[in-house]
Amino acid sequence: MENKEIIEISNKINNEELYEEDYDEENEEIEIKSYSKQEIPLQLQERATEDINRLMNKKRIIINSDYQRNFVWTNLQQCRLIDSIFLGIPIPSIWLIKRKNGIFEIIDGLQRLTTIKNFMDNKLQLKNMTWVEKLNNKTYTELEETFKFDFNDYNIRLTIINDNDNNDKNLVYELFKRINQNSAPLQKQELRNATYISKFNDEIKNLAKNDKLISEILPNKKYGARMKNIEMFYRFLGQFSKYDSQKNQINNSDSIDNTVTSFMNKAITFKEEEIKYYINELKEAILKVYTVFNTKSFRKWENKKFKEAINVPLMEMQLITLYKYDKNYLNKNKNQIIEKFKELFKDDEFNYSLRAATSSSSNINIRLQKFQNKLNELK
């Protein structure tokens, strides 16, 4: 079996995973920044399969479930990889990130490394071997010594990102994005989650999973699979930090990728009081929207009913605008607020702001100002 076929199988399997079909997502170009070669914290190695298996057994190479997909290869696909190793065909480089505690996390190569481990742990019986037929129906321990030596000594290329306190986290994130362009695609928030590790990020993930009110609006089972809910929360926090309540607009608006990334990078150094402040800010904002819209929060009004899909630009608008209001006021006037919200969808300019360039500063501010104008009519 050729190396190209192995890559095609891996890509096909990973691309068949479920994506959120009811999540209104905007298209955003990946911004490529320039760095000098000396700044890039990459290390290239070759290690024998026996050595790699030893590191996995000692938990020096681990799987981070926050941004790695499950193992999905069939027995046939695993056997084809083992067959290619016996044939001496080079397999694609395994990408790892080395944390400051010395542990390696798999970025790209889960299917290949798990297959090698399964074989060496006697969990895989060989089938359809094309090189030596007598390898068929054998497990690792049943191989003749010469075949074991050949397999154990096979060198696998490793590309390692060194992640330590001295490295620019934005550079590490940039590397993740570029790797992701050439492998089974991860969502941007999954890449950020692997880069900007912090206690605050743990708190955000815990909130998404365990807060009852948030789970009612944004069920983690539905919106947490690819960390979309986490990205929504960071988007609000990042935009709200730039919100001018006097002018009712976002100042110095940046791309959503940069807004979310910048806030996550800042959160790495948050002290306890800052963590509590921003978590409470997020919870309070969501509670106020829920007070008015209940489970229809963040949904479009279309064809005389609320859509099932979450609309992120609307989420941003509702959270920022309603945050400034007293909860009792919102509760008392919720029916009128809902009617004013529905009127927005009769406005062509407002509707256009939800369709094209939704993250541009002009369209963000159009939504904020038009919603605020509608609410002002209640006074």
C-alpha positions in Angstrom: 0.0 0.0 0.0 1.3 3.4 -0.9 1.9 6.2 1.5 -0.5 8.5 -0.3 -3.3 6.0 0.3 -2.6 6.0 4.0 -3.0 9.8 4.1 -6.2 9.7 2.1 -7.7 7.1 4.4 -6.9 9.2 7.5 -8.2 12.4 5.9 -11.4 10.7 4.7 -12.2 9.2 8.2 -11.5 12.4 10.1 -13.5 14.6 7.6 -16.5 12.4 8.1 -16.9 13.4 11.7 -20.1 15.3 12.6 -20.1 19.1 12.3 -22.7 21.4 13.8 -25.3 21.8 11.1 -27.4 24.3 13.0 -24.6 26.7 13.9 -24.6 29.9 11.8 -20.9 30.3 11.3 -19.2 33.2 9.4 -16.4 32.6 7.0 -13.1 34.2 8.1 -9.8 34.1 6.4 -6.9 32.8 8.4 -4.4 35.6 9.1 -0.9 34.7 8.3 1.8 36.5 10.3 5.5 36.5 9.6 8.1 35.2 12.0 11.8 34.6 11.5 13.1 31.1 11.3 15.0 31.6 14.6 11.7 32.3 16.4 10.0 29.1 15.5 10.3 26.6 18.4 10.4 23.4 16.2 12.6 20.3 16.7 12.8 17.5 14.2 13.6 14.0 15.3 13.5 10.4 14.2 12.6 7.7 16.7 12.2 3.9 16.4 8.8 2.5 16.8 10.0 0.6 19.9 11.1 3.8 21.5 7.9 5.6 20.7 5.8 2.7 22.1 7.9 2.9 25.3 7.2 6.6 25.7 3.5 5.9 25.2 3.5 3.2 27.8 5.2 5.5 30.3 2.6 8.2 29.5 5.3 10.5 28.1 3.3 10.7 24.9 -0.4 11.3 25.6 -3.6 12.1 23.9 -5.3 15.4 24.9 -9.0 14.8 24.4 -9.7 18.5 24.3 -8.4 18.8 20.7 -7.8 15.2 19.5 -10.5 13.2 17.9 -11.2 9.6 18.9 -9.4 6.6 17.4 -11.5 5.6 14.4 -9.4 3.4 12.2 -10.7 -0.1 11.3 -8.6 -3.2 11.6 -8.0 -3.2 7.8 -6.7 0.3 7.9 -4.4 -0.5 10.8 -3.1 -3.5 9.0 -2.3 -1.5 6.0 -0.2 0.9 8.0 1.7 -2.0 9.6 2.2 -3.5 6.1 3.6 -0.1 4.9 6.1 -0.1 7.8 7.3 -3.6 7.0 7.7 -2.4 3.4 9.8 0.5 4.6 7.5 3.1 3.2 7.9 6.4 5.0 4.7 7.5 6.8 3.8 11.2 7.4 5.6 13.0 10.2 3.9 12.8 13.7 3.4 16.2 15.2 3.8 16.6 19.0 3.8 19.5 21.4 6.2 19.2 24.3 4.8 20.9 27.4 7.1 22.4 30.0 6.6 19.4 32.2 8.3 17.2 29.6 5.1 15.5 28.4 4.4 15.2 24.7 0.8 15.7 23.5 -0.2 14.4 20.1 -1.3 17.1 17.7 -1.4 15.1 14.4 -0.9 11.4 14.2 -3.3 9.8 16.7 -4.5 7.1 14.3 -0.9 6.1 13.3 0.5 6.1 16.9 -2.5 4.2 18.3 -2.2 1.6 15.5 1.5 1.0 16.4 0.7 0.7 20.0 -2.2 -1.7 19.4 0.0 -3.9 17.3 2.9 -4.0 19.9 0.3 -4.6 22.7 -1.0 -7.7 20.7 -4.4 -6.0 20.2 -4.1 -6.3 16.4 -4.0 -9.5 14.3 -2.5 -8.9 10.9 -4.6 -9.4 7.8 -4.2 -8.8 4.1 -0.4 -8.4 4.3 1.1 -7.9 0.9 4.8 -8.4 1.6 5.1 -11.7 3.4 2.0 -13.8 3.4 3.1 -15.7 6.5 2.7 -12.5 8.6 -1.1 -12.9 8.1 -3.0 -13.9 11.2 0.0 -13.0 13.4 0.1 -10.8 16.5 3.3 -9.0 17.5 4.5 -11.6 19.9 3.9 -14.3 17.3 6.3 -12.7 14.8 9.7 -14.3 14.1 12.6 -12.3 15.7 13.9 -10.9 12.5 10.5 -9.4 11.7 10.3 -7.9 15.2 13.7 -6.4 14.7 12.6 -4.8 11.4 9.5 -3.4 12.9 11.1 -2.2 16.2 13.9 -0.4 14.3 11.6 1.4 11.8 12.2 5.1 12.2 9.3 7.5 12.5 9.7 11.2 11.9 8.6 13.5 14.7 8.1 17.2 14.5 8.0 18.7 18.0 6.8 22.1 19.0 8.5 23.2 22.3 5.9 25.0 24.4 7.4 26.8 27.4 7.1 30.1 29.2 9.6 31.8 27.0 7.8 31.1 23.7 5.3 33.5 22.1 1.9 31.8 22.5 0.6 33.5 19.4 3.5 31.9 17.5 2.6 28.5 18.9 -1.1 29.1 17.8 0.1 30.1 14.3 2.0 26.8 14.0 -1.1 24.9 15.1 -3.1 26.6 12.4 -0.6 25.9 9.7 -0.4 22.2 10.7 -4.1 22.1 10.7 -4.3 23.2 7.1 -2.5 20.1 6.0 -4.1 17.5 8.2 -7.5 16.4 9.6 -9.0 19.8 10.3 -9.6 21.0 13.9 -11.7 24.0 14.6 -9.9 27.2 15.6 -11.1 27.0 19.2 -9.7 23.5 19.5 -6.4 24.9 18.3 -6.5 27.8 20.7 -7.5 25.5 23.6 -4.3 23.5 23.0 -2.2 26.7 23.0 -3.5 29.2 25.6 -3.7 26.9 28.6 -4.9 28.7 31.8 -7.0 28.3 34.9 -9.5 30.7 33.4 -9.9 28.5 30.4 -10.6 25.6 32.6 -13.2 27.6 34.4 -14.9 28.6 31.1 -15.0 24.9 30.0 -16.4 23.9 33.4 -19.1 26.6 33.1 -20.1 25.3 29.7 -20.5 21.8 30.9 -22.0 22.3 34.3 -24.0 25.5 34.5 -27.7 24.6 34.3 -28.9 27.8 32.7 -26.2 27.9 30.1 -26.8 24.2 29.3 -30.4 25.0 28.7 -29.6 27.6 26.1 -26.4 26.1 24.7 -26.4 22.3 25.4 -22.8 21.3 25.8 -23.6 18.0 24.1 -24.6 19.9 21.0 -22.4 23.0 21.0 -19.4 21.7 22.9 -18.4 18.9 20.6 -16.0 21.2 18.6 -15.8 23.9 21.4 -18.1 26.3 19.6 -19.7 27.3 22.8 -16.3 28.2 24.3 -15.5 30.3 21.3 -18.8 32.2 21.6 -18.0 33.0 25.3 -14.6 34.3 24.4 -15.9 36.3 21.5 -18.3 38.1 23.9 -15.7 38.7 26.5 -13.2 40.0 24.0 -15.7 42.3 22.2 -17.2 43.5 25.5 -13.8 44.6 26.8 -13.7 47.0 23.8 -17.3 48.2 24.1 -17.9 51.9 24.6 -21.2 52.2 26.4 -21.4 55.9 25.9 -21.1 55.7 22.1 -22.8 52.2 22.0 -20.1 50.8 19.8 -17.1 48.5 19.7 -13.8 50.4 19.5 -10.7 49.1 17.7 -12.6 46.1 16.4 -10.3 43.3 15.2 -11.0 40.0 13.4 -12.8 37.4 15.5 -9.8 35.1 15.5 -7.6 37.9 16.9 -10.2 39.1 19.4 -10.7 35.6 20.8 -7.0 34.7 20.7 -5.9 38.0 22.3 -8.3 37.5 25.2 -7.2 33.9 25.8 -3.6 35.0 25.7 -4.3 37.7 28.3 -6.2 35.2 30.5 -3.1 33.1 31.0 -1.9 35.7 33.6 -5.3 36.3 35.3 -5.3 36.3 39.1 -8.1 34.8 41.1 -10.1 38.0 41.4 -9.9 38.6 37.6 -11.1 35.0 36.9 -14.1 35.5 39.2 -14.8 38.9 37.7 -14.9 37.7 34.0 -16.8 34.5 34.9 -19.4 36.5 36.7 -19.6 39.0 33.9 -20.3 36.2 31.4 -22.9 34.5 33.6 -24.6 37.8 34.3 -24.8 38.7 30.6 -26.3 35.3 29.7 -28.8 35.5 32.6 -30.1 38.8 31.4 -30.6 37.6 27.9 -32.3 34.5 29.2 -34.6 36.6 31.4 -36.0 38.1 28.2 -35.7 35.3 25.5 -35.5 32.2 27.6 -34.5 29.2 25.4 -35.0 31.4 22.3 -31.9 33.4 23.2 -29.5 34.1 20.3 -31.9 32.9 17.7 -33.2 34.6 14.5 -36.8 35.5 14.0 -37.8 34.2 10.6 -41.1 33.2 9.0 -43.0 34.1 12.2 -41.0 31.9 14.5 -37.6 31.6 16.1 -35.0 29.5 14.4 -33.4 26.6 16.1 -29.9 27.6 15.1 -27.7 29.8 17.3 -26.7 32.9 15.5 -23.4 34.1 16.9 -23.6 37.8 15.7 -27.0 38.0 17.4 -25.6 36.4 20.5 -22.9 39.0 20.6 -25.5 41.8 20.1 -27.9 40.5 22.8 -25.3 39.9 25.4 -23.6 43.3 25.0 -26.8 45.4 24.7 -28.8 43.8 27.5 -26.0 43.6 30.0 -26.4 47.3 30.9 -30.0 46.8 31.9 -31.4 46.0 35.3 -32.7 42.4 35.5 -36.0 43.5 37.1 -36.5 46.0 34.2 -35.8 43.2 31.7 -38.2 40.9 33.4 -41.0 43.5 33.6 -40.6 44.5 29.9 -39.6 41.2 28.3 -42.6 40.9 26.0 -42.2 44.4 24.6 -38.4 43.8 24.2 -39.1 40.6 22.2 -41.5 42.5 19.9 -38.9 45.2 19.3 -36.4 42.5 18.6 -38.7 41.0 16.0 -39.1 44.4 14.3 -35.3 44.4 13.6 -35.8 41.7 10.9 -38.0 44.1 8.8 -34.9 46.3 8.5 -32.9 45.5 5.3 -29.7 47.0 6.6 -29.9 45.0 9.8 -30.6 41.8 7.9 -27.6 42.5 5.6 -25.4 42.9 8.7 -26.2 39.3 9.6 -25.4 37.9 6.1 -22.2 39.5 4.9 -19.0 40.5 6.7 -20.7 39.8 10.0 -17.6 40.4 12.0 -16.7 43.8 10.4 -16.7 46.7 12.9 -19.3 48.5 10.8 -21.8 45.6 10.8 -21.2 44.8 14.5 -22.0 48.5 15.4 -25.0 48.6 13.1 -26.5 45.7 15.0 -25.7 47.2 18.4 -27.1 50.6 17.4 -30.3 49.4 15.8 -31.1 47.1 18.7 -30.5 49.9 21.2 -32.6 52.3 19.1 -35.5 49.8 19.3 -35.1 49.5 23.1 -35.0 53.3 23.4 -38.5 53.3 22.0 -39.8 51.6 25.1 -38.8 54.6 27.3 
